[in-house]
Amino acid sequence: MISKCTRIERDGEIALVVVHNPPVNTITAEVRAGLSEALETLRSGENLRAVVLLCEGSTFFSGADIGEFAGPPREVEYRILFNGFEALEVPVVAAMHGTVMGGGLEIALACHYRVAAPTTRFALPEVTLGIIPGAGGTQRLPRLIGAERALDFILSAKPVSASQAKDLGFLDDVIEGDLRAGAIAYARALLAAGKGPRRTGAMNVDRATATDEIFQRMTAQARKLYPNRNAGLVAVEAVRKASQSSLADGLEFETALANDCKKSVESRGAIHVFFAERDCRRVPGIGDEVAAMPVKSAGVIGAGTMGGGIAICFANAGIPVTLVDANNAALERGLANVNRVYQSMVDRGRLTADEKSQRMARIRTTLDYDQLRDADVIVEAVFESMDLKREVFAKLDAVARRGAVLATNTSTLDIEAIAVATSRPQDVIGMHFFSPANVMPLLEVVRTERTSPVAIKTVMELAKPLRKTPVLASVCYGFIGNRMMEGYAREAQRMVLEGASPRQVDGALEDWGMAMGILAVFDMAGVDVGVNVHRANASRYPPDPSYYQADVALHEAGRLGQKSGKGYYRYEPGNRARIDDPDAIEILRRRAAELQIPQRVHSTGEIQERCLFPLMNEGFRVLGEGIALRAADIDVVWTSGYGFPRYRGGPMFHAEVLGLETLLNGMHRYRDLFGPMHWEPAPLLVELVERKLSIAEWERDQRAKRAQS
Ligand code: NAI
């Protein structure tokens, strides 16, 4: 035993360095200390002819400790450690299994030989976090597989299988059966063949793979894959250096680049989101003393678009689910949709036919609410009507077992009002999934004044097997995400009435980094959906005659979006590609004339500001009113549910990058131009600027105040 998580075992002349740092063998400081000590022992090892490095548990090293990213740079420490393994005088074999990412793969690259179990996956995902593989990855990988392939792999950031890794050339052998025994046999075979250390650092990058032309192509690829970002380009520079210098010089260069990357907004933003997604599961005030209820079976009411997707989430999690609808035709349609989703997964090789039938078998359909008697959690996803939902909840109250969580997927209705249709409002909660529910990671969990801590905890924990990122919100119209979308989309719609084209508005938002322009989103979701919501909630909105009138005008012309082949754009049958449509533009012009909206030219900057400023401003209201627990939760909502670029860290993170004062001044500027109706700055934004506080400082203040009271 060397340290708590590292030990050396012997199998004759072979030493096994075995690491055990559950759950995923992250290379923490403790692991590094253990490995350093192991190195010392190996250096003076008697009768030692080879070393095998392996990990116990679910995986080989899964990667570096991202928790350390915010602290001082560790590259030098990693470099000394990995160089130490590379410098050993006997052959060193990395024996891998599980998911080997980032630093986990980099240590293996510093070993002399690499073998892996057939199901092992490998990736260098650093560029998606705004950094580069900074523990030797950019220097050693090109020495093994050439600059071109190395960059392809680094830029794609996607995992490859063991057989692909072998084809690429950084894996020597795939070991069937027992990995440990296989790796020892592999080491013995090396010795028998008289093979010694084979140091990656002593190899040269194959010149033919490192031409100017190739680097130019890779630079173009980095720009295309990662617009607005730098890390991909930096990775190209680091790999270019590998082809031009010794390992030692290359590693120095890589360290300098890696440390620069960590200071960038794209890296700070992406890492902020990474941690925000972890922390959003914690609910202040609901600690370990509250136990989540185990969820062994579930019910879903409504087999439509959302209900079917939600049922799939349960079935995927291994939780049997009863799907209820009002008539057989709806159930059949719902089940056919579920079948289609699974079949497409089978067709794409994501699921075996067996797995598909197992999952389908977990979904039972019925018209009979009594069948929900045993469900631990029931999610309602019927039409968006208060009367109907209250009727459904009254029925659930009559049949559901005591203590079952009764959840609604409503987007716009008051959950408090739904809860009081039951005799147990403490068990009622919002589970707001996003469409398609089986794909989108976000789950807004909406608590009412009366929702019990157990119900909240149960749903927050249920999110894990459902593979959702849960964010807790309080009841308000639109919760966190849709409430913030209101102003963002309002301005997009207003600008197409002012004469900007849909392509111009969506293009400006997409150039900025949004996954999809908001008008294209409306075409996808159905223009009618938005119109119906706005019609049903007309009394909530400010008295602006142009409010969401672009939607209304298109809707009146029968343009419902993709499903009718035309909306803001035109679509060819079976094709989602957006085609500019002069007819749509003419309809918008006519509506603008009726509303006497003057036509003018918009700059890209104006489009971006007019959409994003209200979005961020509303975020400050949501935070100030306590609808969201933390600013970082708001960032999670927008990055995981609304296509906000992770590398910009989410709207609240971005507000600080922009500068709170700049945002406030921007709101004032547009208020002067367009009037106060839509451009009043949020009180919290004003307060933070006046008090010169960052969001984190204000949150700390609030926590201290709560602790005192
Ligand atoms: P949908 O119209 O596709 O499905 C609704 C289903 O409910 C239909 O199959 C209908 O037959 C069934 N139904 C109606 N009355 C029923 C009753 N008494 N008992 C059992 N089933 C009944 O609607 P969709 O889009 O799935 O929306 C459902 C809910 O999810 C709504 O509250 C909506 O606001 C919400 N939502 C929708 C999103 C979307 O993008 N479609 C996103 C997030 C939430």
Boltz pocket constraint, residues with backbone or C-beta under 6 A from the ligand:
constraints:
  - pocket:
      binder: B
      contacts: [[A, 301], [A, 302], [A, 303], [A, 304], [A, 305], [A, 306], [A, 307], [A, 324], [A, 325], [A, 326], [A, 327], [A, 330], [A, 380], [A, 381], [A, 382], [A, 383], [A, 384], [A, 385], [A, 388], [A, 392], [A, 409], [A, 410], [A, 411], [A, 412], [A, 432], [A, 433], [A, 434], [A, 435], [A, 525]]
      max_distance: 6.0
